[in-house]
Amino acid sequence: MSEDGFHVHGPHDHEIEHVAEHGAHDPRSGTIAVATAIIATVGAIFSYMGGNTQAAAGIDKNNAAIKKTEASDQWNFYQSKSNKQNLSELAAVLVAEDKRAGYLQEVERYRKEKADIKAAADRLEAESRAWDERSEAEMHQHHRWAQATTALQVAIALAAMALLTKKRWLEWGMFGVAAIGLALGAAAALHA
């Protein structure tokens, strides 16, 4: 208070005086604060899991690319053998009769080698597809974790607004959105 008895209250002074006179205990505030701490903790776990599945998806995608490259190498090798087979077939037609048998043996050898190379290339392509599918599944799970984390972050924001405004509907909204976040986290954990 000033010397002449005139005092101007700041916007927060009235609230401080009210708390001093009547106490600050609002049981809902404590509940919201504890719920916010729990939501934040679960959100941190969900965020970690989301990052973990994203990293795993990246590794799986990299493995798919490696297998695809190995398959491509095999297909290039197959093409090389096909070219040699074609040249041997042409030579068998063009050379003298006494040299023809040797070229026909080469044709048969290349045909057998190509079969083995094709089998290896097909196997590597199948492995690449399997890694791609695994990566897609990991990314789906990552998206679930991200959705769950986002819902929990929204719930925390609603909790702050509920504490500041003392609006009951915001408090219920916080619990509702947190429940949605937990459900999405459960779906992520179950790979759904």
Backbone as JSON, one array per atom type, in Angstrom:
{
  "sequence": "MSEDGFHVHGPHDHEIEHVAEHGAHDPRSGTIAVATAIIATVGAIFSYMGGNTQAAAGIDKNNAAIKKTEASDQWNFYQSKSNKQNLSELAAVLVAEDKRAGYLQEVERYRKEKADIKAAADRLEAESRAWDERSEAEMHQHHRWAQATTALQVAIALAAMALLTKKRWLEWGMFGVAAIGLALGAAAALHA",
  "N": [[0.85, -1.17, 0.0], [0.49, 2.25, -0.72], [1.75, 5.46, 0.59], [-0.35, 7.28, 0.78], [-2.57, 5.7, 1.1], [-3.67, 4.62, -1.13], [-3.91, 1.9, -3.3], [-2.94, -0.09, -6.0], [-3.94, -3.01, -7.44], [-2.22, -5.68, -9.0], [-2.85, -7.94, -11.76], [-2.44, -10.55, -10.84], [-2.35, -10.29, -8.1], [-4.78, -10.42, -6.66], [-5.42, -13.14, -6.85], [-3.3, -14.25, -5.43], [-3.78, -13.21, -2.88], [-6.24, -14.43, -2.41], [-5.51, -17.13, -2.31], [-3.85, -17.02, -0.09], [-5.69, -16.38, 1.93], [-7.71, -18.37, 1.78], [-6.49, -20.76, 1.22], [-4.78, -23.0, -1.01], [-5.65, -25.36, -1.91], [-6.82, -27.41, -4.3], [-8.33, -30.2, -5.14], [-8.59, -31.31, -7.67], [-6.53, -30.18, -9.11], [-4.23, -31.43, -8.16], [-4.76, -34.05, -8.98], [-4.82, -33.74, -11.76], [-2.18, -32.89, -12.14], [-0.67, -35.15, -11.34], [-1.69, -37.02, -13.16], [-0.78, -35.83, -15.5], [1.99, -36.12, -15.2], [2.22, -38.9, -15.29], [1.19, -39.39, -17.85], [3.12, -38.04, -19.37], [5.38, -39.58, -18.81], [4.66, -42.11, -19.87], [4.33, -41.25, -22.48], [6.99, -40.6, -23.12], [8.12, -43.14, -23.16], [6.65, -44.29, -25.26], [7.52, -42.64, -27.32], [10.23, -43.33, -27.45], [9.94, -46.01, -28.27], [8.76, -45.6, -30.74], [10.85, -44.32, -32.14], [12.69, -46.38, -32.07], [11.44, -48.4, -33.6], [11.36, -47.08, -36.02], [14.06, -46.85, -36.65], [14.68, -49.57, -36.87], [13.12, -50.22, -39.08], [14.45, -48.76, -41.02], [16.91, -50.1, -41.08], [16.04, -52.61, -41.94], [15.09, -51.9, -44.48], [17.47, -51.14, -45.67], [18.79, -53.62, -45.66], [17.14, -54.92, -47.47], [17.73, -53.47, -49.78], [20.42, -54.17, -50.1], [20.2, -56.94, -50.62], [18.73, -56.79, -52.97], [20.59, -55.58, -54.66], [22.54, -57.58, -54.69], [21.05, -59.56, -55.96], [20.72, -58.31, -58.42], [23.35, -58.31, -59.29], [23.64, -61.05, -59.68], [21.78, -61.43, -61.73], [23.05, -59.98, -63.74], [25.33, -61.54, -64.07], [24.07, -63.83, -64.97], [23.12, -62.88, -67.42], [25.54, -62.46, -68.71], [26.44, -65.1, -68.94], [24.44, -66.02, -70.63], [25.03, -64.58, -72.94], [27.52, -65.71, -73.58], [26.68, -68.32, -73.99], [25.05, -67.95, -76.23], [27.0, -67.13, -78.1], [28.51, -69.46, -78.22], [26.59, -71.2, -79.28], [26.26, -70.03, -81.78], [28.85, -70.34, -82.76], [28.95, -73.13, -82.89], [27.35, -73.6, -85.05], [28.73, -72.36, -87.09], [31.36, -73.37, -87.21], [33.71, -75.91, -88.25], [32.77, -79.38, -88.61], [34.27, -81.08, -86.92], [34.96, -79.5, -84.76], [32.61, -78.77, -83.63], [31.38, -80.28, -81.54], [32.73, -79.56, -79.19], [31.89, -76.91, -78.84], [29.17, -77.32, -78.5], [29.2, -78.66, -76.09], [30.03, -76.57, -74.46], [27.78, -74.92, -74.71], [25.87, -76.46, -73.34], [27.07, -76.52, -70.79], [26.96, -73.77, -70.11], [24.18, -73.48, -70.03], [23.5, -75.05, -67.79], [24.95, -73.68, -65.79], [23.65, -71.23, -65.89], [21.15, -71.95, -64.88], [21.72, -72.47, -62.19], [22.61, -69.93, -61.43], [20.32, -68.41, -61.9], [18.61, -69.5, -59.98], [19.91, -68.65, -57.65], [19.68, -65.87, -57.96], [16.88, -65.57, -57.91], [16.38, -66.45, -55.29], [17.72, -64.46, -53.82], [16.21, -62.22, -54.58], [13.78, -62.92, -53.41], [14.53, -62.82, -50.72], [15.07, -60.09, -50.56], [12.49, -59.04, -50.96], [11.28, -60.05, -48.65], [12.69, -58.63, -46.65], [11.83, -56.07, -47.34], [9.07, -56.27, -46.79], [9.18, -56.7, -44.05], [10.28, -54.26, -43.27], [8.18, -52.55, -43.99], [6.22, -53.43, -42.19], [7.44, -52.7, -39.79], [7.46, -49.92, -40.13], [4.73, -49.42, -40.12], [4.15, -50.07, -37.49], [5.75, -48.13, -36.29], [4.35, -45.82, -37.07], [2.02, -46.17, -35.57], [3.08, -45.95, -32.95], [3.92, -43.29, -33.12], [1.46, -41.98, -33.5], [0.27, -42.59, -31.04], [2.02, -41.28, -29.28], [1.64, -38.64, -30.11], [-1.07, -38.26, -29.44], [-0.86, -38.44, -26.65], [0.71, -36.19, -26.16], [-1.08, -34.18, -26.9], [-2.97, -34.63, -24.92], [-1.51, -33.81, -22.69], [-1.27, -31.09, -23.24], [-3.98, -30.38, -23.09], [-4.33, -30.87, -20.39], [-2.8, -28.84, -19.24], [-4.28, -26.63, -20.09], [-6.66, -27.2, -18.76], [-5.87, -26.94, -16.1], [-5.24, -24.22, -16.03], [-7.61, -22.92, -16.8], [-9.55, -24.06, -15.3], [-11.62, -25.57, -16.32], [-13.9, -28.1, -16.48], [-14.61, -29.74, -18.63], [-12.34, -29.71, -20.2], [-10.61, -31.11, -18.62], [-11.83, -33.65, -18.67], [-11.58, -34.07, -21.39], [-8.81, -34.25, -21.55], [-8.35, -36.71, -20.2], [-9.79, -38.38, -21.9], [-8.44, -38.13, -24.41], [-5.95, -39.03, -23.6], [-6.61, -41.67, -23.04], [-7.17, -42.56, -25.61], [-4.6, -42.31, -26.69], [-3.26, -44.23, -25.14], [-4.59, -46.52, -26.01], [-3.81, -46.55, -28.7], [-1.08, -46.93, -28.3], [-1.15, -49.47, -27.16], [-2.09, -50.87, -29.39], [0.12, -50.53, -31.06], [2.05, -51.93, -29.62], [1.02, -54.47, -29.86], [1.37, -54.92, -32.5], [-0.66, -54.15, -34.22]],
  "CA": [[0.0, 0.0, 0.0], [1.27, 3.49, -0.8], [1.64, 6.34, 1.76], [-1.63, 7.99, 0.83], [-3.66, 4.75, 1.26], [-4.16, 4.16, -2.43], [-3.14, 0.74, -3.73], [-3.4, -0.67, -7.26], [-3.64, -4.44, -7.51], [-1.86, -6.29, -10.28], [-3.8, -9.0, -12.1], [-2.22, -11.77, -10.07], [-2.39, -10.01, -6.66], [-6.03, -10.91, -6.08], [-5.31, -14.6, -6.75], [-2.37, -14.54, -4.34], [-4.5, -12.91, -1.64], [-7.27, -15.46, -2.24], [-4.83, -18.35, -1.88], [-3.38, -16.79, 1.27], [-6.82, -16.39, 2.85], [-8.54, -19.57, 1.72], [-5.7, -21.95, 0.92], [-4.66, -23.26, -2.45], [-5.91, -26.77, -2.18], [-7.84, -27.8, -5.27], [-8.0, -31.61, -5.35], [-8.48, -31.61, -9.1], [-5.21, -29.76, -9.58], [-3.31, -32.52, -7.83], [-5.07, -35.18, -9.86], [-4.36, -33.39, -13.11], [-0.72, -32.85, -12.14], [-0.18, -36.54, -11.31], [-2.04, -37.62, -14.44], [0.13, -35.27, -16.51], [3.3, -36.75, -15.02], [2.1, -40.28, -15.79], [1.04, -39.3, -19.31], [4.42, -37.64, -19.92], [6.27, -40.75, -18.7], [4.24, -43.09, -20.88], [4.64, -40.63, -23.77], [8.42, -40.74, -23.37], [8.34, -44.55, -23.53], [6.11, -44.46, -26.61], [8.41, -41.94, -28.24], [11.4, -44.2, -27.62], [9.55, -47.17, -29.07], [8.57, -45.12, -32.11], [12.17, -44.13, -32.73], [13.31, -47.7, -32.21], [10.86, -49.1, -34.75], [11.75, -46.37, -37.24], [15.44, -47.26, -36.93], [14.63, -50.96, -37.33], [12.58, -50.19, -40.44], [15.53, -48.29, -41.89], [17.88, -51.19, -41.23], [15.42, -53.62, -42.79], [15.05, -51.37, -45.85], [18.85, -51.22, -46.13], [19.04, -55.03, -45.98], [16.41, -55.21, -48.72], [18.5, -52.88, -50.89], [21.62, -54.99, -50.28], [19.8, -58.18, -51.29], [18.34, -56.43, -54.34], [21.84, -55.37, -55.39], [23.14, -58.91, -54.9], [20.25, -60.22, -57.0], [21.06, -57.66, -59.68], [24.65, -58.86, -59.69], [23.41, -62.4, -60.21], [21.14, -61.32, -63.04], [24.1, -59.55, -64.68], [26.13, -62.74, -64.3], [23.2, -64.68, -65.8], [23.13, -62.3, -68.77], [26.87, -62.74, -69.26], [26.45, -66.53, -69.34], [23.56, -66.13, -71.8], [25.79, -64.09, -74.1], [28.52, -66.74, -73.91], [25.94, -69.45, -74.55], [24.65, -67.57, -77.59], [28.19, -67.16, -78.94], [28.87, -70.87, -78.43], [25.6, -71.75, -80.22], [26.61, -69.5, -83.1], [30.1, -71.0, -83.19], [28.65, -74.53, -83.23], [26.76, -73.6, -86.39], [29.67, -71.83, -88.08], [32.67, -74.05, -87.27], [33.78, -77.22, -88.92], [32.11, -80.47, -87.89], [35.13, -81.67, -85.9], [35.03, -78.6, -83.6], [31.24, -78.49, -83.2], [31.07, -80.97, -80.29], [33.27, -78.76, -78.09], [31.01, -75.76, -78.63], [27.89, -77.81, -77.97], [29.43, -78.92, -74.67], [30.01, -75.25, -73.8], [26.38, -74.49, -74.66], [25.22, -77.21, -72.25], [27.66, -76.04, -69.54], [26.38, -72.46, -69.82], [22.76, -73.69, -69.69], [23.46, -75.52, -66.39], [25.42, -72.58, -64.93], [22.57, -70.23, -65.84], [20.09, -72.44, -64.0], [22.17, -72.23, -60.81], [22.65, -68.47, -61.22], [18.92, -67.96, -61.82], [18.09, -69.92, -58.67], [20.5, -67.75, -56.65], [19.08, -64.54, -58.14], [15.5, -65.65, -57.42], [16.45, -66.54, -53.83], [18.09, -63.13, -53.32], [15.05, -61.34, -54.76], [12.81, -63.29, -52.38], [15.04, -62.26, -49.46], [14.86, -58.65, -50.63], [11.05, -58.8, -50.73], [11.0, -60.33, -47.23], [13.19, -57.49, -45.89], [10.93, -54.94, -47.62], [7.83, -56.49, -46.05], [9.5, -56.49, -42.64], [10.43, -52.82, -43.11], [6.83, -51.96, -44.04], [5.56, -53.75, -40.92], [8.07, -51.85, -38.77], [6.99, -48.54, -40.33], [3.35, -49.37, -39.66], [4.22, -50.02, -36.04], [6.28, -46.8, -35.97], [3.26, -44.84, -37.19], [1.14, -46.35, -34.4], [3.76, -45.33, -31.8], [3.89, -41.83, -33.32], [0.09, -41.54, -33.23], [0.06, -42.68, -29.6], [2.79, -40.2, -28.67], [0.96, -37.37, -30.42], [-2.28, -38.17, -28.61], [-0.47, -38.14, -25.27], [1.14, -34.8, -26.12], [-2.3, -33.37, -26.91], [-3.55, -34.77, -23.59], [-0.74, -32.95, -21.78], [-1.68, -29.71, -23.53], [-5.32, -30.22, -22.51], [-4.17, -30.81, -18.93], [-2.35, -27.49, -18.91], [-5.42, -25.72, -20.27], [-7.63, -27.48, -17.7], [-5.36, -26.33, -14.87], [-5.29, -22.77, -16.12], [-8.97, -22.4, -16.95], [-10.44, -24.76, -14.35], [-12.77, -26.08, -17.07], [-14.06, -29.54, -16.25], [-14.66, -30.44, -19.91], [-10.96, -29.87, -20.66], [-10.06, -32.22, -17.83], [-12.36, -34.9, -19.25], [-10.94, -34.19, -22.7], [-7.45, -34.75, -21.32], [-8.42, -38.13, -19.9], [-10.25, -39.08, -23.11], [-7.37, -38.18, -25.42], [-4.92, -39.91, -23.04], [-7.08, -43.05, -23.24], [-6.95, -42.86, -27.04], [-3.16, -42.51, -26.83], [-2.92, -45.54, -24.56], [-5.12, -47.55, -26.92], [-2.92, -46.6, -29.87], [0.16, -47.55, -27.84], [-1.4, -50.91, -27.05], [-2.13, -51.38, -30.76], [1.5, -50.58, -31.54], [2.73, -53.02, -28.92], [0.47, -55.74, -30.39], [1.62, -54.92, -33.94], [-1.95, -54.05, -34.91]],
  "C": [[0.89, 1.23, 0.0], [1.02, 4.35, 0.45], [0.28, 7.01, 1.87], [-2.82, 7.03, 0.92], [-4.23, 4.22, -0.03], [-3.28, 3.01, -2.9], [-3.76, 0.18, -5.01], [-2.97, -2.13, -7.28], [-3.23, -4.82, -8.92], [-2.81, -7.44, -10.55], [-3.63, -10.25, -11.25], [-2.34, -11.55, -8.56], [-3.65, -10.58, -6.01], [-5.96, -12.43, -5.88], [-4.39, -14.98, -5.6], [-3.04, -14.29, -2.99], [-5.56, -13.98, -1.36], [-6.64, -16.76, -1.73], [-4.36, -18.2, -0.44], [-4.51, -16.88, 2.29], [-7.53, -17.73, 2.91], [-7.75, -20.85, 1.46], [-5.75, -22.25, -0.57], [-5.07, -24.67, -2.82], [-7.11, -26.97, -3.1], [-7.53, -29.25, -5.62], [-7.87, -31.99, -6.83], [-7.12, -31.23, -9.63], [-4.18, -30.84, -9.32], [-3.52, -33.72, -8.73], [-4.57, -34.93, -11.27], [-2.84, -33.4, -13.18], [-0.13, -34.26, -12.15], [-0.48, -37.23, -12.64], [-1.11, -37.12, -15.54], [1.5, -35.9, -16.4], [3.29, -38.18, -15.56], [2.01, -40.28, -17.31], [2.38, -38.96, -19.96], [5.4, -38.81, -19.89], [5.93, -41.79, -19.76], [4.54, -42.55, -22.29], [6.11, -40.75, -24.12], [8.76, -42.17, -23.79], [7.84, -44.8, -24.95], [7.0, -43.8, -27.65], [9.67, -42.75, -28.51], [11.07, -45.38, -28.52], [9.34, -46.78, -30.52], [9.9, -44.91, -32.82], [12.87, -45.45, -32.98], [12.75, -48.44, -33.43], [11.21, -48.4, -36.06], [13.18, -46.75, -37.63], [15.47, -48.69, -37.47], [14.11, -51.03, -38.77], [13.65, -49.74, -41.43], [16.58, -49.37, -42.13], [17.32, -52.28, -42.14], [15.38, -53.17, -44.25], [16.46, -51.42, -46.47], [19.2, -52.67, -46.51], [18.33, -55.44, -47.26], [17.19, -54.68, -49.92], [19.77, -53.69, -51.16], [21.27, -56.27, -51.03], [19.38, -57.92, -52.74], [19.57, -56.22, -55.21], [22.53, -56.7, -55.67], [22.38, -59.67, -55.97], [20.57, -59.63, -58.37], [22.41, -58.15, -60.19], [24.49, -60.25, -60.3], [22.75, -62.35, -61.58], [22.13, -60.84, -64.11], [25.01, -60.73, -65.05], [25.37, -63.7, -65.22], [23.23, -64.18, -67.25], [24.46, -62.56, -69.46], [26.95, -64.19, -69.74], [25.56, -66.74, -70.56], [24.28, -65.67, -73.05], [26.82, -65.12, -74.54], [27.85, -67.96, -74.53], [25.55, -69.15, -75.99], [25.84, -67.6, -78.56], [28.63, -68.6, -79.23], [27.9, -71.53, -79.39], [25.9, -71.29, -81.64], [27.87, -70.18, -83.64], [29.84, -72.44, -83.6], [28.06, -74.64, -84.62], [27.81, -73.24, -87.43], [30.96, -72.63, -88.23], [32.56, -75.38, -88.0], [33.2, -78.29, -88.0], [32.97, -81.01, -86.76], [35.25, -80.78, -84.65], [33.65, -78.34, -82.99], [30.93, -79.1, -81.83], [31.56, -80.16, -79.08], [32.38, -77.56, -77.78], [29.64, -76.17, -78.09], [28.02, -78.17, -76.49], [29.42, -77.61, -73.87], [28.58, -74.73, -73.67], [25.67, -75.17, -73.49], [25.75, -76.75, -70.89], [27.06, -74.69, -69.15], [24.91, -72.57, -69.42], [22.64, -74.12, -68.22], [23.89, -74.4, -65.42], [24.34, -71.51, -64.79], [21.45, -70.67, -64.9], [20.46, -72.19, -62.54], [22.16, -70.73, -60.48], [21.24, -67.92, -61.07], [18.32, -68.31, -60.46], [18.63, -69.0, -57.57], [19.88, -66.36, -56.73], [17.64, -64.53, -57.62], [15.47, -65.69, -55.9], [16.77, -65.17, -53.23], [16.94, -62.13, -53.48], [13.97, -61.63, -53.72], [13.24, -62.74, -51.01], [14.84, -60.75, -49.43], [13.4, -58.29, -50.36], [10.7, -59.01, -49.26], [11.49, -59.17, -46.35], [12.3, -56.27, -46.1], [9.63, -55.07, -46.82], [8.05, -56.25, -44.55], [9.64, -54.99, -42.35], [9.07, -52.13, -43.09], [6.08, -52.22, -42.73], [6.13, -52.89, -39.79], [7.59, -50.4, -38.9], [5.53, -48.39, -39.89], [3.32, -49.26, -38.13], [4.76, -48.67, -35.58], [5.18, -45.75, -36.03], [2.29, -44.95, -36.01], [1.77, -45.7, -33.16], [3.7, -43.81, -31.91], [2.5, -41.28, -33.05], [-0.19, -41.54, -31.73], [0.78, -41.55, -28.88], [2.12, -38.85, -28.89], [-0.29, -37.2, -29.57], [-1.93, -37.83, -27.16], [0.04, -36.69, -25.14], [-0.06, -33.85, -26.13], [-2.97, -33.45, -25.54], [-2.83, -33.89, -22.58], [-1.11, -31.48, -21.99], [-3.07, -29.43, -22.95], [-5.25, -30.13, -20.99], [-3.73, -29.42, -18.5], [-3.5, -26.5, -19.02], [-6.45, -25.94, -19.17], [-7.18, -26.87, -16.38], [-5.5, -24.82, -14.88], [-6.72, -22.22, -16.12], [-9.95, -22.98, -15.95], [-11.71, -25.27, -15.02], [-12.8, -27.6, -16.95], [-14.03, -30.31, -17.58], [-13.26, -30.63, -20.49], [-10.28, -31.02, -19.91], [-10.54, -33.56, -18.38], [-11.77, -35.13, -20.64], [-9.53, -34.74, -22.58], [-7.46, -36.25, -21.07], [-8.87, -38.94, -21.13], [-9.15, -39.21, -24.16], [-6.22, -39.06, -24.91], [-5.32, -41.38, -23.23], [-6.89, -43.48, -24.7], [-5.46, -43.13, -27.28], [-2.71, -43.85, -26.29], [-3.41, -46.68, -25.45], [-4.24, -47.68, -28.17], [-1.58, -47.21, -29.5], [0.01, -49.05, -27.67], [-1.46, -51.56, -28.44], [-0.73, -51.51, -31.35], [2.24, -51.75, -30.92], [2.29, -54.4, -29.43], [0.66, -55.88, -31.89], [0.32, -54.87, -34.75], [-2.0, -52.83, -35.8]]
}
